[in-house]
Amino acid sequence: MKRTGQPTINDVARLSGVSKKTVSRVINQSPLLNEETRRRVEEVIAELGYVPNPQARALALRRNFLIGLIHDNPNGQMVLGVQEGILEAIRETSYALVVRPVDRRSPTMVADIRNFLEQQRLAGVLLLPPISENEELASMCREIGCAYVRMGSTTLDDPEHLVASNDRDAVAEAVRHIISLGHQRIGFIAGPPGFRSAEERMAGFEHALAEAGITIPRSMIADGNYTFDSGRAAAERLLDLSPRPTAIFASNDEMAAGVLHAARQRELRVPDQLSIVGFDDTAIAAHMWPPLTTVRWPIVSMARAAALKLIDPDHAADEPSLFLSSLIRRSSVAAPPKG
């Protein structure tokens, strides 16, 4: 009997000899499929002229093909890097990205996010630090059945719900490098309160100093908030000290750029009179002069893995959950000046 009407996903599954779920994974470009199975299903789709209906799929699955990115983060470069990783993962799929900034200080933050998730019926959501560290928020996602992944600077959740970096170890490695060149007076610009990344990076700094038997006064540690202006203001305070530091570690590249600006205003030569190290390895790091020694934070890879966990939650644990940062040595660090 001749078939009439538009082909359906049931037709594709039957002729391919696979389940509807497998057909769905092929349509959504899941990276975890057997290539032979993918090829067979794609051939049947092409032969039938089957075109997935996004609205019908969303209705059947009771969710939309949307990945949410929720953040309260002052670091614009970080957010752009995360978006790049997510878009790389969902390219050539039916998924789209929705970005939702929030205010972590709002007493209604969790309720507001819940309302957003329920209204949008997202396929899943990536939570950026520091709100990813909010246990109530993670519990709410579980309660309403919304797939989620938390990004952090340390272990926050089970592997299928986590992408994390080793900030503490990475900063310790960077500070060991500074010490190995002969620096003893090392200033530190911390990240904002409430960020676990700020705590982890501070812990790495302190660990490396203690390991080397170096003690610095509290005045050598200045507060920042991951912005250029806060880095410049913190550097001004550190460079007013007598004796001033011969090296400064800034907890991200934007603040490190502020340190370089403050040094230039004082006509200090970098790295001859002041060494500077950052964290992130954003585009600004390689374009500064001198190019910035920094810790490369694999933010794009982390975001890509997070998106893949959300697209295919049944295989989320197959994607890595720990990503290692590494020291990138450039021209902003040298031995301290003599005398």
C-alpha positions, 0 to 999 in steps of 0.5 A: 500500500502506498504511503501517504502524508509526510514521513514521520520519525516512526517511519524513519525508526522502522526502516532503519531498524532502530528506536525513535530515541536513536533517530532523535540522537541522529537528528540532534547530532549526538557525538556518542552514536555508532557511525554505522548507525548514524549513517544508516539513519541519515540515509533513511532520512534522506530517502524519505525526505523526512524533516523534523518538526521542532514544534512537534518535537518540543511538544512531545518531549515537553521541552524546547530545544533551547540551552540556557546560560545563566550567569551573574558575572562581571567578566565579559570575556569569560561569558563570551568564551562560554558562549563560544563553547556552547555554540560550538557544541550545538552547531548543526543541531536543532538547539539554540542558546538563550542567555539570562543574566541574573542578580545573585544578591536578589532575595528572589533569585532562585524563584526568578530562575525557576519561573524562567526555566518553567516558562521556557521549558529549556532542554537544560541549563549551564550555571556559571560561577558564582551562582553555580555554587548555590546549592538551593539553585541546583536542588531546584533544577533537580526538583523541576526536572531541568537538566543542569551543569554547574561550572566551577573552580572545584568539585561542586556536583556529580560528574554529569552535572559538573565542569570544573577547573583546577584553579588552586593548582594552576595558580600555585604553579604560576607562583612557583615560576615567579619564585624560581626567578628570584622574586620574594616580594610578590603582590596578589590581587584577589577576585571578588568576595563570594566567588569560589574561583577567588578563594581557590586562586588565593589558596594556590597563591598562599600554598606556593608561598608557604611551600617556599618558606616566603612570608609576606605582609597582609598589605601585599594582598589587594582586593579586586572584582575581576575588572580592569578598573579594580586591577588598576586601583589595586595595583596603585595600592600595592605600588605605593608600598615601600618596598613595593612588590617586584611581581604582582599576580592578578586573579584574572587578565583584565585586572592584570591589564589594569596593573600594567596600566598603573605601572606605565603611569609610574614609568615602571618598566615591565618586566625589568622593574615589575613582573605581572602574571594574570589568569584566563589567557583571554585575547587581551593577554597576547595583545598586551605589550609586553605579552602577558604571562598567564594561566590558560583557563580552558573555558571554551572546552569546559563550556563545550563539554557542558553543552554536550552533557545537556544535549545528551544527558543519558551520556553526560558522565562520558564527557570530562568533568575536570579540565586542567589549566596551564601556565602560558609563559610570555614576556611580562615576567623576568628576574627581579631588579637587583638591589 
